[in-house]
Amino acid sequence: MFDQGALQLFLRGGVTLLILAACSIYSLAVILERALVYRRITRAVAAVRAEVEEALAAGKVADAAAACEARRHHPVAAVFAAGLIPLQRALERRFALAPGPDLTAALEAIRGAAARETAEQIAHLERRLPSLATLGNVSPFIGLFGTVLGIIRAFEAIAATGSGGLAVVSAGIAEALVATAAGLFVAIPAVIAYNYFVGRVKGFTQEMDRAGQVVAEAALREATR
């Protein structure tokens, strides 16, 4: 049996290993897609933050909004843009923010818009991550199911021949071990990637929270001018 190689063992694994193979392909595809997305976002975070904060510090709200529009697909830029909308409306209505109820209302509108956009962007950033967590939890059990089937086949071989021995049970045991290894092969990368990506999303969330605060601080500066 063992001279047939790992490919023959895989083919003998039947539906269980086919399911695990499909899970592995999907998991690797999600990991690659999310890694590329997060890499693109990370490379532009500093540029987005610097450009918008510089414009706001100089009181150029329109320039800050234009910078966000140029990078509208970036989550941090999207949060900046969401917060800038009520700020621009307040400036257009009164030309300046006056301390008092108007300023309080403007700050609440800015923070509310930024928070809503942050929640929406987090949902986009976490897209497909739950599937990695699911595969990390389920794949070992699928492998265990294949293991149990392999052991059952080994006992069936013993019953059919009426005797034991390595030659009789080796095929079923080998299939069982391959199923176990396949389940772990799918689960381990999925769990590692999931935990890593969750950490990246938390970092992006902090950047988006900061963006909302920066716009609120810009509103306060406009109120003192």
Order of alpha helices (4+ residues) and beta strands (2+ residues): alpha-alpha-alpha-alpha-alpha-alpha-alpha
